[in-house]
């Protein structure tokens, strides 16, 4: 009986998989930090013979090439993808066998032109599961605009056809194991499902329930901005990523932190958003180390700018380091650890208040305040707090001159993006107030959310 283990990378909304018959194993779409896979392989005591890629990834740097080299496994990728390294090229209809495992290759274009799915078959050739990468996801499909806008319509039609092909070829009970769709911007929309089958998707997935043109129009109409760093991922993956390095950078003191900030370098504070608001180095940026950390830091980061991390402990720095190598941010300029007051090296810390939507409602009853909405365009289209200015977080750095000086309250959907925006805005001459609250609370506080 085949066992399938899931390796979840919740910060990027992705999953990798290890499938084993108890003696040999295959790994599907591994992330850059391969130590997690190696630990799982050791725990099972199996020999990995193949590392399979469903596609050249756009949202993370693959660990597949290094993993295959480390384990002496065969690295498998579409023969139509142009890459700079040796791999076993495969295409539609090919069958890979190892031990009692059989993997049938299906060409399922849409998320990319050469995207593949791998059907896990039993000894009789009957499908048990399908690894669908960025094609058929839970209740949705992969984005079709990441290769280039000129291909979006073509790939959306292809995505529809690929989903239909999977549903037609595979039995209803076949389990579906996608790589994307758990918070990844590679997904056309988001789903809360944790497992699925072909039968379930046939009843709920738009690609399997809508007419083709309706599906195409809905998917394209729902696409919004995706993280800017995505443009860097496919070129790295085509060239072949360097071996992963999770070692910590050199430690620097408070005086050096101040010099780096004054030189225009990025000094990123990993502490909790409330701790940052209570006291932080002037000119530093607050990116709380939580689930969304790497997506938004990668989105806003000026690639190549020296980056120094500030954290409460070495473990916190190590966790951030792991997240960053997953998107190819390998060269850290340094780290600083400890009490922020000590790291300030005699300089006065900056701070700003933290409130909620109820607090905003009370203040608005007394005076006008400038309110900034840092959510995405698709969220704004569904409504926003009346009288608020809308600048999506990923555009804020280039539009700072549009935000007035003085008192500025800032909100998003949960408080996380607003906390980053607040750190970007917090400079002498401006008094920031962070609304650390769920957007659902705005209406409950009596604020108008229909006429932004």
C-alpha positions in Angstrom: 0.0 0.0 0.0 1.4 3.4 -1.0 1.8 6.0 1.7 1.8 9.7 0.8 3.4 12.2 3.3 2.7 15.9 2.9 5.4 18.5 3.6 3.6 21.8 4.1 5.0 25.2 3.5 2.2 27.3 4.9 4.1 30.6 4.5 4.0 30.2 0.8 0.7 28.3 0.5 2.4 25.2 -1.0 2.7 21.5 -0.4 5.4 19.0 -1.4 4.9 15.3 -1.2 6.8 12.0 -0.6 5.1 8.8 -1.9 6.6 5.5 -0.7 5.9 1.8 -0.9 7.9 1.3 2.3 11.2 0.7 0.5 11.6 3.2 -2.3 10.1 6.7 -2.6 9.5 9.6 -5.0 9.3 13.3 -4.0 7.1 15.8 -5.8 7.8 19.5 -6.0 10.2 19.9 -3.0 10.9 23.4 -1.5 14.4 24.9 -1.3 15.0 23.9 2.3 15.5 20.1 1.6 16.5 19.2 5.2 12.8 18.7 5.9 12.6 16.1 3.1 15.8 14.5 4.2 14.5 14.1 7.8 11.3 12.5 6.5 13.3 10.1 4.3 15.4 9.1 7.2 12.4 8.6 9.5 10.8 6.2 6.9 14.1 4.5 6.1 13.4 4.6 2.4 15.5 5.2 -0.8 14.4 8.1 -2.9 14.8 7.2 -6.6 13.0 10.0 -8.3 12.4 13.7 -7.7 9.4 15.0 -9.8 8.7 18.5 -10.8 5.2 19.3 -12.1 6.5 22.6 -13.6 9.1 25.3 -13.4 7.8 27.1 -10.4 7.0 30.8 -10.3 6.5 31.3 -6.6 9.5 29.6 -5.0 13.0 28.4 -5.6 13.0 24.6 -6.1 15.0 22.2 -3.9 14.4 19.4 -6.5 17.8 19.7 -8.3 19.9 19.7 -5.1 17.7 17.0 -3.5 18.2 14.7 -6.5 22.0 15.3 -6.5 22.2 14.7 -2.7 20.3 11.4 -2.9 21.5 10.2 -6.2 17.9 10.3 -7.5 16.7 10.9 -11.0 15.5 14.5 -11.5 12.3 14.6 -13.7 10.9 17.6 -15.5 9.1 18.2 -18.8 11.2 17.6 -21.8 9.8 20.8 -23.3 11.1 23.1 -20.6 14.4 24.8 -21.5 16.8 24.4 -18.5 20.5 24.6 -18.0 21.1 21.3 -16.2 20.7 17.6 -16.8 17.4 16.0 -16.0 15.2 13.1 -17.2 12.9 14.7 -19.8 9.4 13.3 -19.8 6.2 14.0 -21.6 2.6 13.0 -21.9 2.0 9.2 -21.6 5.4 8.3 -20.2 5.4 5.9 -17.2 8.0 6.0 -14.4 8.4 2.9 -12.3 10.3 2.3 -9.1 9.7 -0.6 -6.7 5.9 -1.1 -6.7 5.3 2.6 -7.6 4.1 3.6 -11.1 3.8 7.2 -12.1 2.0 8.0 -15.3 2.8 11.4 -16.8 0.0 13.7 -18.1 0.5 17.0 -19.9 -1.8 19.4 -18.2 -1.0 22.9 -19.5 -2.6 26.1 -18.2 -0.6 27.2 -15.1 2.4 27.0 -17.5 2.8 25.8 -21.0 4.6 22.6 -20.2 2.9 21.7 -16.9 2.7 18.0 -16.0 0.6 16.0 -13.6 1.7 12.6 -12.2 -0.9 9.8 -11.7 0.1 7.3 -9.1 -1.1 3.9 -10.2 -1.3 0.6 -8.4 0.3 -2.6 -9.6 -2.7 -3.2 -11.9 -2.4 0.2 -13.5 -5.4 1.6 -11.7 -5.1 5.3 -10.5 -4.9 5.8 -6.8 -3.9 9.5 -6.7 -2.8 12.4 -8.9 -0.2 15.0 -8.1 -1.6 18.1 -9.9 0.9 20.8 -9.1 -0.7 24.1 -10.3 -3.4 22.6 -12.5 -6.4 21.1 -10.7 -6.5 22.6 -7.2 -9.0 22.3 -4.4 -12.1 24.1 -5.6 -10.1 26.2 -8.1 -7.2 26.1 -10.5 -3.8 27.7 -10.9 -3.3 31.2 -12.1 -2.8 31.5 -15.9 -1.1 34.9 -16.0 2.3 34.2 -14.5 4.1 33.2 -17.7 3.2 36.5 -19.4 0.1 38.6 -20.0 0.2 37.7 -23.7 -0.4 34.1 -22.9 -3.1 34.5 -20.3 -6.2 33.8 -22.5 -4.5 30.9 -24.3 -3.4 29.3 -21.0 -6.8 29.8 -19.3 -8.5 27.8 -22.1 -5.7 25.2 -21.7 -6.3 25.1 -17.9 -10.0 24.4 -18.5 -9.1 21.6 -20.9 -6.5 20.1 -18.6 -9.0 20.0 -15.7 -11.6 18.3 -17.9 -9.0 15.8 -19.1 -8.1 14.8 -15.6 -11.7 14.4 -14.6 -12.4 12.2 -17.7 -9.3 10.0 -17.4 -9.3 9.4 -13.7 -11.8 7.4 -11.6 -14.0 9.4 -9.2 -12.3 8.1 -6.1 -8.8 9.2 -7.2 -7.3 11.4 -4.5 -6.0 14.9 -5.6 -2.7 16.3 -4.3 -2.0 19.8 -5.6 1.1 21.8 -4.9 -0.6 25.2 -4.8 -3.8 26.5 -3.4 -3.3 26.8 0.4 -2.8 30.5 0.4 -0.4 30.7 -2.6 -0.8 33.6 -5.0 -0.3 30.9 -7.7 -3.9 29.9 -7.1 -6.6 31.7 -9.1 -8.7 31.8 -5.9 -8.5 30.4 -2.4 -10.1 27.3 -0.9 -10.3 26.1 2.7 -10.4 22.4 1.7 -7.7 20.1 3.1 -8.3 17.1 0.9 -10.3 16.2 -2.2 -11.0 13.6 -4.9 -11.8 13.8 -8.6 -15.5 13.2 -7.7 -15.6 16.1 -5.3 -13.9 18.5 -7.7 -16.3 17.5 -10.4 -19.1 18.8 -8.2 -17.4 22.1 -7.0 -14.6 23.1 -9.2 -15.4 25.9 -11.7 -13.3 24.3 -14.3 -15.6 21.2 -14.1 -18.9 22.9 -13.5 -18.9 26.0 -15.8 -19.1 26.3 -19.5 -15.6 27.0 -21.0 -16.1 30.7 -21.8 -17.8 31.4 -18.5 -14.8 29.8 -16.7 -12.3 31.8 -18.8 -14.1 35.1 -18.2 -14.5 34.5 -14.4 -10.9 33.4 -13.9 -9.3 36.3 -15.9 -11.7 38.8 -14.3 -10.7 37.7 -10.8 -7.0 38.0 -11.3 -5.2 40.7 -9.3 -1.6 41.6 -8.7 0.8 38.9 -7.6 4.1 39.2 -5.7 6.8 41.1 -7.7 9.4 38.5 -6.7 7.6 35.9 -8.8 9.4 37.3 -11.9 12.7 36.1 -10.4 11.7 32.6 -9.5 11.4 30.9 -12.9 14.8 32.2 -14.2 16.5 30.8 -11.1 14.8 27.5 -11.4 15.7 27.2 -15.1 19.3 28.0 -14.5 19.5 25.7 -11.5 19.5 27.1 -7.9 22.7 27.2 -5.8 22.8 24.7 -2.9 20.8 26.0 0.0 22.6 27.8 2.8 20.8 28.2 6.1 23.7 29.5 8.1 23.2 32.8 10.1 24.8 36.0 8.9 27.3 38.0 10.9 26.1 39.8 14.0 26.2 43.6 14.1 25.8 46.2 16.9 23.5 49.1 17.3 25.9 51.7 15.9 26.3 49.6 12.7 22.5 49.3 12.4 22.2 53.0 12.5 24.8 53.4 9.9 23.1 50.9 7.6 19.7 52.6 8.0 21.2 56.0 7.2 22.9 54.5 4.1 19.5 53.5 2.8 19.9 49.8 3.5 17.0 47.6 4.6 16.9 46.9 8.4 13.9 44.6 9.0 12.5 44.1 12.5 10.9 40.6 12.9 9.2 41.2 16.2 5.5 41.1 16.9 3.6 44.1 15.3 2.6 45.5 18.7 6.2 45.3 20.0 7.4 47.1 16.9 4.7 49.8 17.4 5.8 50.2 21.0 9.4 51.0 20.1 11.6 50.6 17.1 14.7 52.0 15.4 13.9 55.1 13.3 13.9 54.1 9.6 13.6 50.3 10.2 10.8 48.3 8.7 8.4 46.0 10.6 7.8 42.6 9.0 6.4 40.5 11.8 7.7 36.9 11.4 4.4 35.1 10.9 2.7 33.2 8.1 2.7 36.1 5.6 6.2 37.3 6.3 8.1 36.0 3.3 5.4 36.8 0.7 5.2 40.5 1.6 8.9 41.0 2.3 9.7 39.5 -1.0 7.0 41.6 -2.7 8.2 44.9 -1.3 12.0 44.2 -1.1 14.3 46.2 -3.4 16.2 43.2 -4.8 20.0 43.6 -4.2 19.6 46.1 -1.4 21.7 45.0 1.7 19.3 43.4 4.1 19.9 43.1 7.9 17.5 41.3 10.2 16.6 42.4 13.8 15.1 39.8 16.1 14.5 38.8 19.7 16.6 35.6 19.4 18.9 33.6 17.1 16.0 31.2 16.5 13.9 34.0 15.2 16.6 35.0 12.8 17.1 31.4 11.7 13.4 31.0 11.0 13.4 34.2 8.9 16.5 33.0 7.1 14.8 29.7 6.1 11.8 31.6 4.8 13.9 34.0 2.7 16.0 31.3 1.0 12.8 29.8 -0.3 12.4 32.8 -2.5 16.1 33.2 -3.4 17.0 35.9 -0.9 20.3 34.3 0.1 22.7 37.1 0.8 21.9 38.6 4.2 24.1 41.5 5.3 23.9 40.8 9.0 21.7 40.3 12.0 21.1 42.0 15.4 19.6 40.1 18.4 18.3 41.3 21.7 16.6 44.1 23.5 15.6 46.8 21.0 16.4 49.6 23.6 20.0 48.3 23.8 20.3 48.0 20.0 19.2 51.6 19.7 22.7 52.6 21.0 21.5 55.7 22.7 19.1 56.8 20.0 15.5 57.5 20.9 13.1 54.8 19.8 10.1 55.8 17.6 6.7 54.5 18.5 3.0 54.8 17.4 -0.4 53.9 18.8 -2.2 50.7 18.1 -6.1 50.8 17.9 -9.0 49.0 16.3 -12.0 49.9 14.2 -14.1 50.8 17.3 -11.3 53.2 18.3 -11.4 54.7 14.8 -15.2 55.2 15.1 -14.8 57.0 18.4 -12.1 59.3 17.1 -14.0 60.1 13.9 -17.0 61.2 16.0 -14.7 63.9 17.4 -12.5 65.0 14.4 -11.5 64.1 10.9 -8.5 61.8 10.5 -6.8 60.6 7.3 -7.4 56.9 6.8 -5.4 54.6 4.5 -6.6 51.3 3.2 -3.6 49.0 2.4 -5.6 46.0 1.0 -5.5 44.7 -2.5 -7.6 46.0 -5.4 -9.9 42.9 -5.4 -10.7 43.5 -1.7 -11.3 47.2 -2.2 -13.8 46.4 -5.0 -15.9 44.6 -2.4 -16.0 47.7 -0.2 -13.9 49.9 2.1 -14.3 52.2 5.0 -16.0 55.4 3.9 -13.6 58.3 3.2 -10.5 56.2 3.2 -7.6 56.5 0.7 -6.7 53.3 -1.1 -3.1 52.4 -1.8 -2.4 48.6 -1.9 0.6 47.7 0.3 2.7 46.6 -2.7 2.3 50.1 -4.3 2.9 52.1 -1.1 6.7 52.5 -1.5 6.3 54.2 -4.9 3.3 56.4 -3.8 4.4 57.7 -0.4 4.1 61.3 -1.7 0.3 60.7 -2.1 -0.1 60.2 1.7 -0.3 63.5 3.6 1.8 64.3 6.6 0.2 64.5 10.0 -2.0 61.9 11.6 -2.6 58.8 9.4 -4.6 55.7 10.5 -4.0 52.6 8.4 -5.9 49.3 8.1 -6.1 46.1 6.0 -7.9 42.8 6.3 -6.4 41.6 9.6 -3.8 44.1 10.7 -0.7 42.4 9.3 -0.3 44.3 6.1 -1.4 47.5 7.9 1.5 46.9 10.3 4.0 46.8 7.4 2.4 49.9 5.9 2.6 51.7 9.2 6.3 51.0 9.4 6.9 52.3 5.9 4.9 55.4 6.7 6.3 56.1 10.2 8.8 58.9 9.7 9.3 62.3 11.3 6.4 64.6 10.4 3.8 61.9 10.3 1.9 60.4 13.2 0.8 56.8 12.3 -2.0 54.9 14.1 -2.1 51.1 13.3 -5.6 49.6 13.2 -4.7 46.1 14.3 -8.2 44.5 13.7 -10.1 42.3 11.4 -11.9 44.3 8.6 -15.1 42.5 9.5 -15.1 44.6 12.7 -15.4 47.9 10.7 -19.1 47.5 10.0 -19.8 46.2 13.6 -18.2 49.4 14.8 -20.7 51.4 12.9 -18.4 52.5 10.1 -19.7 52.9 6.5 -18.1 50.1 4.5 -20.2 50.5 1.3 -19.1 53.9 0.0 -15.3 54.1 0.2 
